[in-house]
Amino acid sequence: MKFSVVALVLATAGSGVYGLEKRIVGGSAVSSSAFSFVTNIVIDGDSSTSVCTGALISPTVVITSAYCVADPISNKALAPNRIAVGQGKISSILGTAGSKVELTKVLAAGYAIPQAVNVHPGYNSIAYSDNVAVLVLEKPLVNATSANVGAKIIKKPSTTTNAAYTAVGWGATSNDGASYPDQLQQTTLAVGSKSVCSEIWAPYTNLTNSLCLAPIKSSSNVCSGDGLLVKVATDQSVGLAGILNLVATEDDVPAVKCTEEGAVDFFTTFSNYVAWLTQITPLKESDFVSTASFSYDSADIGDDDQSSSESESDSDSSSEESSLDDVDSESSDASRSFKLAAPLVAIASVAFGALF
């Protein structure tokens, strides 16, 4: 395993301040009405404008990654006037990914500058710790009401190996970040085993606020902060599991290319931050934590032809998962396998110090 200098620079410059594009590579389109809580977050960078994804947990509170809205060097929150929040396709406004667009143009399209930007105090972009942030809006976005926000945090996301989740996002759609999509993108991921994931990224062994998954389709994966992890409940509501923290392989932490062979994804799980959310927002736990039951189909990694009717529920009773009509199901088309390594996060800190 190695810490690539290129990958390390990209990690530390991962915020939109330096224009690294967020993306879901090789995903499929899904109706944004199926996920009406998903937001675009536009970052006004020094030389470019970038986009990442967030979720409304109330009409005026957006949860996202700290990676999206924090300075990559200081790890402190960006000034609110460098951020705009909105919904729907952004391609017609921003044009080519990586180009510079004034926020005034974005605001004219109905986006809003947040009233407050709260980055978790434990966030560290080198250690990949506490990668979560909250934006508080002065007033609801257009059409963002309690009735159609519809997303609450899953209190206990499944950690069972091969349990299937969906990741959604609005970022650029290729590794070169050439363009933004006209439709919300999705890809399917499956939970990896704790032991194997820990061998790829050693800190995972002791983390309680992280979930490791891998793509079940070889050409499709989340990338660079653009992965909101969701699950449809048996009552058709949508639960929020987490936000992408890190993509890694046996050779690179972080991965230089998100569709590398053996790439796995580490997500920050929202359920670990419920107490913090109640401290920094006017919300009560009951306002944003789901009480629904979630059933998890199995999506085996490395056996794309195998289908399974096994499912797991977070309640004592088992039930089959119902899916939203607008959500396209993805079938896996190539083998994926986890590879082994034992990285040391301390090496990243040393390399970082040498670079700056």
C-alpha positions as CSV (number, residue, x, y, z in Angstrom):
1,M,0.0,0.0,0.0
2,K,1.2,3.5,-0.7
3,F,0.2,7.1,-0.1
4,S,0.4,8.6,-3.5
5,V,1.8,12.2,-3.5
6,V,-0.8,13.0,-6.2
7,A,-3.6,11.5,-4.3
8,L,-2.5,13.2,-1.1
9,V,-2.5,16.6,-2.8
10,L,-5.9,15.9,-4.2
11,A,-7.2,14.9,-0.8
12,T,-5.9,18.1,0.9
13,A,-7.2,20.2,-2.0
14,G,-10.5,18.3,-2.1
15,S,-12.7,21.2,-1.3
16,G,-14.3,23.3,-4.0
17,V,-11.9,26.0,-3.0
18,Y,-9.4,24.3,-5.2
19,G,-11.9,23.1,-7.8
20,L,-11.6,19.3,-7.4
21,E,-14.8,18.1,-9.0
22,K,-17.2,15.9,-7.1
23,R,-18.8,13.1,-9.1
24,I,-20.6,9.8,-9.4
25,V,-18.8,8.0,-12.2
26,G,-20.8,5.7,-14.5
27,G,-24.0,6.0,-12.6
28,S,-27.5,5.9,-14.0
29,A,-30.1,8.6,-14.1
30,V,-32.9,8.7,-11.5
31,S,-35.8,11.0,-11.1
32,S,-35.0,13.8,-8.7
33,S,-38.6,13.7,-7.5
34,A,-37.9,10.3,-6.0
35,F,-35.3,12.1,-3.8
36,S,-36.8,15.5,-3.3
37,F,-34.5,16.2,-0.3
38,V,-31.3,16.1,-2.3
39,T,-29.5,19.4,-2.8
40,N,-26.8,20.9,-4.9
41,I,-24.1,22.8,-3.0
42,V,-22.1,25.1,-5.2
43,I,-18.7,26.3,-4.0
44,D,-17.1,29.5,-5.2
45,G,-13.5,28.5,-5.5
46,D,-10.4,30.5,-6.1
47,S,-10.2,29.6,-9.8
48,S,-13.2,27.4,-10.4
49,T,-16.7,26.5,-9.3
50,S,-17.4,23.1,-8.0
51,V,-20.5,21.1,-6.9
52,C,-21.2,18.6,-4.2
53,T,-24.3,17.0,-2.7
54,G,-26.3,17.5,0.5
55,A,-29.6,16.4,2.0
56,L,-32.4,18.5,3.6
57,I,-33.3,17.0,7.0
58,S,-35.7,19.9,7.5
59,P,-36.8,22.7,5.1
60,T,-33.9,24.9,6.4
61,V,-31.2,22.4,7.5
62,V,-28.9,20.7,5.0
63,I,-26.4,17.9,6.0
64,T,-23.4,17.2,3.9
65,S,-19.7,16.4,4.2
66,A,-17.2,18.7,5.8
67,Y,-15.0,18.0,2.8
68,C,-17.5,19.9,0.8
69,V,-17.6,23.2,2.8
70,A,-14.4,23.4,4.7
71,D,-11.0,24.9,3.8
72,P,-8.7,21.9,3.0
73,I,-5.8,23.4,4.8
74,S,-7.3,24.9,8.0
75,N,-10.3,22.5,8.1
76,K,-12.4,25.5,9.1
77,A,-15.8,26.3,7.5
78,L,-15.8,28.4,4.4
79,A,-17.5,31.8,4.6
80,P,-21.2,31.5,3.8
81,N,-20.9,33.9,0.9
82,R,-18.8,31.4,-0.9
83,I,-21.6,28.8,-0.8
84,A,-24.9,28.5,-2.6
85,V,-27.6,25.8,-2.0
86,G,-30.3,24.8,-4.3
87,Q,-32.1,21.9,-6.1
88,G,-32.4,20.5,-9.6
89,K,-30.0,20.2,-12.5
90,I,-27.1,22.7,-12.5
91,S,-25.6,21.9,-15.9
92,S,-27.3,24.8,-17.7
93,I,-26.0,27.2,-15.1
94,L,-22.4,26.0,-14.6
95,G,-21.7,24.6,-18.1
96,T,-18.4,22.7,-18.2
97,A,-17.3,21.2,-14.9
98,G,-14.3,23.0,-13.4
99,S,-15.0,26.4,-15.0
100,K,-15.5,29.5,-13.0
101,V,-19.0,30.9,-12.6
102,E,-20.0,33.8,-10.4
103,L,-22.3,32.9,-7.5
104,T,-24.6,35.8,-8.6
105,K,-25.6,33.7,-11.6
106,V,-26.3,30.7,-9.4
107,L,-28.3,32.8,-6.9
108,A,-30.4,34.2,-9.8
109,A,-31.4,30.6,-10.6
110,G,-33.1,30.3,-7.1
111,Y,-30.1,29.2,-5.0
112,A,-29.5,30.6,-1.5
113,I,-26.5,31.5,0.6
114,P,-26.6,29.7,3.9
115,Q,-27.1,31.6,7.1
116,A,-24.6,29.5,8.9
117,V,-22.0,26.8,8.0
118,N,-21.2,24.3,10.7
119,V,-18.2,22.0,10.2
120,H,-17.9,19.3,12.9
121,P,-15.1,20.4,15.3
122,G,-13.4,17.0,15.0
123,Y,-13.0,17.2,11.3
124,N,-9.5,16.5,9.9
125,S,-9.0,16.2,6.2
126,I,-5.8,14.2,6.6
127,A,-7.1,11.7,9.2
128,Y,-10.6,11.6,7.5
129,S,-12.2,12.1,10.9
130,D,-15.7,13.5,11.6
131,N,-16.3,14.3,7.9
132,V,-19.8,15.9,8.4
133,A,-21.1,19.5,8.2
134,V,-24.5,21.3,8.4
135,L,-25.7,24.3,6.5
136,V,-28.6,26.3,8.0
137,L,-30.7,28.3,5.6
138,E,-32.5,31.6,6.4
139,K,-35.6,30.3,4.7
140,P,-36.7,27.2,2.9
141,L,-35.7,26.6,-0.7
142,V,-38.3,26.9,-3.4
143,N,-40.7,23.9,-2.9
144,A,-38.8,22.7,0.1
145,T,-41.4,22.0,2.8
146,S,-41.9,19.5,5.5
147,A,-44.1,17.5,3.3
148,N,-41.6,17.0,0.5
149,V,-38.3,17.0,2.3
150,G,-39.0,13.5,3.3
151,A,-35.6,12.3,4.5
152,K,-34.6,11.2,7.9
153,I,-31.5,9.7,9.3
154,I,-31.4,5.9,9.7
155,K,-30.8,5.3,13.4
156,K,-29.0,2.0,12.9
157,P,-27.8,1.4,9.3
158,S,-27.1,-2.2,8.4
159,T,-23.4,-3.3,8.6
160,T,-24.1,-6.8,7.4
161,T,-21.7,-7.8,4.6
162,N,-23.3,-7.5,1.1
163,A,-26.2,-5.4,2.4
164,A,-27.2,-3.1,-0.5
165,Y,-27.5,0.7,-0.5
166,T,-27.9,3.4,-3.1
167,A,-25.6,6.4,-3.5
168,V,-27.0,9.5,-5.2
169,G,-25.4,12.8,-6.3
170,W,-25.4,15.8,-8.7
171,G,-21.6,16.0,-9.4
172,A,-19.7,15.5,-12.6
173,T,-20.2,12.1,-14.2
174,S,-16.7,11.0,-15.4
175,N,-13.2,10.7,-14.0
176,D,-12.1,13.7,-16.0
177,G,-15.0,15.7,-14.6
178,A,-15.9,17.1,-18.0
179,S,-19.6,17.8,-17.5
180,Y,-22.5,17.9,-15.1
181,P,-25.5,15.7,-15.5
182,D,-29.0,16.9,-16.4
183,Q,-30.5,14.3,-14.1
184,L,-29.6,13.1,-10.6
185,Q,-27.2,10.1,-10.7
186,Q,-27.3,6.9,-8.7
187,T,-25.1,3.9,-8.2
188,T,-25.5,0.7,-6.1
189,L,-23.0,-0.3,-3.4
190,A,-22.8,-3.2,-1.0
191,V,-21.3,-3.4,2.5
192,G,-17.9,-5.0,2.8
193,S,-16.6,-7.1,5.6
194,K,-15.1,-5.3,8.6
195,S,-11.9,-7.3,8.5
196,V,-11.1,-6.8,4.9
197,C,-12.1,-3.1,4.9
198,S,-9.8,-2.6,7.9
199,E,-6.9,-4.1,6.0
200,I,-7.4,-1.6,3.2
201,W,-7.7,1.3,5.6
202,A,-6.4,0.5,9.1
203,P,-8.3,3.1,11.1
204,Y,-11.6,1.5,10.1
205,T,-11.0,-1.2,12.7
206,N,-11.9,1.1,15.6
207,L,-14.3,3.4,13.9
208,T,-18.0,3.5,15.0
209,N,-19.0,6.4,12.7
210,S,-18.1,4.8,9.4
211,L,-19.4,2.3,6.9
212,C,-17.4,0.5,4.3
213,L,-19.0,-0.4,0.9
214,A,-17.9,-1.3,-2.6
215,P,-19.4,-0.9,-6.0
216,I,-21.2,-3.9,-7.4
217,K,-20.8,-2.6,-11.0
218,S,-17.1,-2.3,-12.0
219,S,-17.5,0.9,-14.0
220,S,-19.6,2.8,-11.5
221,N,-18.6,4.4,-8.2
222,V,-19.0,7.4,-6.0
223,C,-16.0,9.8,-6.1
224,S,-14.5,12.9,-4.4
225,G,-17.3,13.7,-1.9
226,D,-20.3,13.2,-4.2
227,G,-22.0,10.2,-2.6
228,L,-25.1,10.5,-0.4
229,L,-25.9,7.0,0.9
230,V,-29.6,6.3,1.1
231,K,-32.1,3.4,1.6
232,V,-35.8,3.1,0.9
233,A,-37.8,1.9,3.9
234,T,-40.7,-0.5,3.8
235,D,-43.1,2.4,4.1
236,Q,-41.6,4.0,1.0
237,S,-39.9,6.8,3.0
238,V,-36.2,7.4,2.2
239,G,-33.6,7.1,5.0
240,L,-30.2,8.7,5.1
241,A,-27.3,6.5,6.0
242,G,-24.3,8.7,5.4
243,I,-22.0,10.7,3.1
244,L,-18.9,9.7,1.3
245,N,-15.7,10.2,3.3
246,L,-12.9,8.3,1.4
247,V,-12.3,6.1,-1.6
248,A,-9.3,3.8,-1.1
249,T,-7.5,0.9,-2.7
250,E,-4.7,-1.4,-1.5
251,D,-2.2,0.9,-3.3
252,D,-3.6,4.4,-2.7
253,V,-5.3,6.1,0.3
254,P,-7.1,8.0,-1.1
255,A,-7.6,6.3,-4.5
256,V,-6.3,8.4,-7.4
257,K,-9.1,7.1,-9.7
258,C,-12.4,6.1,-8.1
259,T,-13.1,3.3,-10.5
260,E,-9.7,1.6,-9.8
261,E,-9.7,-2.2,-9.4
262,G,-10.5,-3.1,-5.8
263,A,-11.6,0.4,-4.8
264,V,-13.8,0.6,-1.7
265,D,-15.7,3.5,-0.2
266,F,-15.8,4.6,3.4
267,F,-18.9,6.6,4.4
268,T,-19.4,8.8,7.4
269,T,-22.6,7.5,9.1
270,F,-25.0,10.3,10.1
271,S,-26.5,8.3,13.0
272,N,-23.4,9.0,15.1
273,Y,-24.0,12.7,15.0
274,V,-27.5,13.0,16.2
275,A,-26.6,14.6,19.5
276,W,-24.4,17.2,17.7
277,L,-27.2,18.0,15.2
278,T,-29.5,18.8,18.1
279,Q,-26.9,21.1,19.6
280,I,-26.3,23.2,16.4
281,T,-29.8,23.3,15.0
282,P,-33.2,24.0,16.4
283,L,-34.3,20.4,15.6
284,K,-35.2,17.7,18.0
285,E,-34.1,14.1,17.4
286,S,-37.6,13.1,16.5
287,D,-37.6,15.7,13.8
288,F,-34.9,14.1,11.7
289,V,-34.4,10.5,12.9
290,S,-36.4,7.8,11.1
291,T,-38.6,5.3,12.9
292,A,-39.3,3.3,9.8
293,S,-38.2,-0.3,9.2
294,F,-35.5,-0.9,6.6
295,S,-35.0,-4.2,4.7
296,Y,-31.7,-4.9,3.1
297,D,-31.4,-7.1,0.0
298,S,-28.0,-8.8,-0.6
299,A,-25.8,-7.6,-3.4
300,D,-22.8,-9.9,-3.5
301,I,-19.5,-8.3,-4.4
302,G,-17.5,-10.4,-6.8
303,D,-20.3,-12.6,-8.0
304,D,-22.3,-10.4,-10.4
305,D,-24.4,-13.3,-11.7
306,Q,-25.6,-14.3,-8.4
307,S,-28.9,-13.0,-7.1
308,S,-30.2,-13.4,-3.6
309,S,-33.5,-13.2,-1.9
310,E,-31.9,-12.9,1.5
311,S,-32.7,-9.7,3.3
312,E,-32.1,-8.2,6.7
313,S,-34.4,-5.8,8.6
314,D,-33.5,-3.4,11.4
315,S,-36.7,-4.5,13.2
316,D,-37.5,-7.9,14.7
317,S,-40.0,-8.7,11.9
318,S,-38.7,-9.3,8.4
319,S,-40.3,-7.8,5.3
320,E,-39.4,-7.4,1.7
321,E,-38.2,-4.0,0.6
322,S,-40.4,-1.9,-1.6
323,S,-38.7,0.4,-4.0
324,L,-39.7,3.8,-5.4
325,D,-41.2,3.5,-8.9
326,D,-38.9,6.3,-10.1
327,V,-35.7,4.6,-8.9
328,D,-33.9,2.5,-11.5
329,S,-32.5,-0.8,-10.2
330,E,-28.9,-1.5,-11.1
331,S,-27.7,-5.0,-11.9
332,S,-24.0,-5.8,-11.4
333,D,-21.9,-6.6,-14.5
334,A,-18.4,-7.5,-13.5
335,S,-16.5,-9.0,-10.7
336,R,-15.3,-6.9,-7.8
337,S,-12.9,-8.1,-5.1
338,F,-11.5,-6.5,-2.0
339,K,-7.7,-6.3,-1.9
340,L,-5.6,-6.3,1.3
341,A,-3.3,-3.8,2.8
342,A,-2.4,-2.2,6.1
343,P,-2.0,1.6,5.7
344,L,-0.9,3.9,8.5
345,V,-2.6,7.3,8.6
346,A,0.5,8.7,10.3
347,I,2.3,8.4,6.9
348,A,-0.2,10.8,5.4
349,S,0.5,13.5,8.0
350,V,4.2,13.2,7.4
351,A,3.7,13.5,3.6
352,F,1.4,16.4,4.1
353,G,4.0,18.3,6.2
354,A,6.5,17.7,3.5
355,L,4.3,19.3,0.9
356,F,3.5,22.5,2.6
